[in-house]
Amino acid sequence: MAVRWRKDGSLVCAAMSDPETGDRYIDDGLHYQLSVVTKAIVADPRHKENGLWHWVERSEASEKKNP
């Protein structure tokens, strides 16, 4: 799934949101890299309701990548 990076810095699921002026579109390939390969973003615990994604803090991402 693709993600929209909002001007306010929030990340929202593109399939669950309408585009807004100033959005940056993150396609499926880059989303995969950010969420699966590098684990730089994670789905909100209530993602199915709100469609949000969150950036992971650098030290936290490092721990998830190299447990």
N, C-alpha and C positions, 0 to 999 in steps of 0.2 A: 504494500500500500504506500502511496505517496503521502507526503506531509507538506503542510503550508507553514512557513516561518513568517509569523506576523511581525509587523513593525514594532510592536511592543515587546518582542522577544519570545513570545509564546510559540509553541509548536503544536499544531492541531492536525488531526487526520484529515487528509484532503477529501476522502470519501464521505466524511461525516460533517463537512463544513462547506459553506459557500465562500468563494473567493472574495477578498477585500482588496481595496486599493493599497498597493505597497507590499503585498504578499510576495514572498520568494518561494517558488515551487521546488520542492526536493523530490526528485523522481524515485521510482522503485529501486533502482540500482544503488543510488547514493543512500537511500533510506536503509537498505540492507547493510551497507557498509557501516553506517552509523549505529544501527541497532544490534546487528548480529556479530559482525566481524570485530569492530572496535568497542562495542558496548558503550558508546558515547551518549546515547539517548536510551531512555527506558519508558515504557508505557506507564501512564498513571494507573494506580490501583483501580480506579473507577473508569478506565478507558472506554469500556463498552457504553457507558452513559455520557461521558464528556468529551471523548476523542482526543484527550491531551497526551502529549509526550513531554518528557523533561530531560534536560541536559544533566549528565552525571558529573559530579565533581571529579577533578583529575585523579586524586588519590583513590577515590572510590572506583573509578573506571579501571585503574591499574590493578586493583585487587580482584575485580570481577574477571579481568582478562587473564590474570595469572594467579589463580587460587592456590 
